[in-house]
Amino acid sequence: SEGIELDGGIVSGTIRYRDYRAPGFHAGTGVQATRRHLVLTRSHLAILGGKVRFHIPRPDLGRYAVRVIDRRLQIVSDDPHGATGHVDLRLAVRDAERWAATLREAGCRLAS
């Protein structure tokens, strides 16, 4: 069992890329509308769906900063796990403040 701590279900939002490269995917710059399934377990943060799926081990959560902006959860990194470049996810998850606080407790930094 993964030990699910938070399950945000399927949420809509946007992903902003800048010089982003992951295995099998490259985005120079751009913004994409997206629908994702957001899950935090004891071992990792999973952001599933779309072309790029994020499986971020807890020890790597410090590479990401989080905050709530426009009632959306923002998860942003210039050093993403398993990739290079910049990624900025803004997801309309229910209880975004709780998600941001829980992700900070799990190791994410506070975005400025």
N, C-alpha and C positions, 0 to 999 in steps of 0.2 A: 504494500500500500504506500502511496506517495505521501499521505498525510496532508490532505488539502486543508489549508488555513483560510483562504478566501477564494471564492469563485464568483467572478463578476459576470458570468454568462456571456452571451453574444452582445457586443457593444459596437456602436458606430463611432467614427472619428476620422482623423487625418494622420498621414505620415508624411513628414517632410524629410527629404534626403538631400545631402550635399556630398558629392564625391564618395558615395557609399558603394562598397564592394563587399559582397558575401559570396560564398560558393554558389555558382550558377546564377548570380544576379548582380547587376551593376546599374546604378542610377547616378547620373551626373548631378543634376539638380531637379527639383520638382516637388509637387505636393500631390498626394493621391488620397482620394476618399477610400475608406476601408471599413470592413466589418471584421471584428476580431473576437476571440474567446480568451479572456484574461483569467489566469489561475495562478495563485501563489501556493506552493507546497513547501514542505519542510526542506526540500532539496533545491528548488529552483523557482524562478518566475517563468511561466509559459505564456506567450502571446501567440495564439494559434490562428491560422487562416491566412489567406492572401498569398502572394508570391514568396514573401520572406516570413518564416516562422522564427520566433525568438524563443530559445530555451536558455535562460540565463542562470547558471549555477549561483547559489547564494554567495559564495566567496567572491564572485565577480560583480555583485550588485553595486559595489562602490564605484564602478565605472559609470554609473547612471545617476542622474539627478532627477528629483521628482518635486512636483508642486501641483497645486490646483490653479488653473487659469481658465477664466470664462466657464466655470463650473465643470471643467473637464480635467481629467488626470493627465498631466504632462510627464512623460518619461523621455529624457533626452541624454545623449552621449556623444562625445567626440572620440571615444575609444570603445566602441561596442564589442561585446563578446563574439568571437568568431568572425569578425568583419573589420573593415577600416572605413574611415570617413565619419560623417555626422548623420545622426538619425534623431528625429523629434516626433514622438507619438503623442497625440492628444485624443484621449478616449473618453466618451460620454458614459463612464461607468457610474452606476448608482453608488451613492455615498463616496464620492471622490475624496473627501477629506479623510475618511477612515482609511481608504486605500493608500493615500499619500503618507499618512502617519505610520501605517503598518509597514510600508516599503522602506521608510526611513529607519524604523526599528530593525528591519531585516538587513540593512546595510547600505541602502541608497543615500546619496547626499541630498541636501536641500538645494533645489534650483534657485538661482537668483534672477 
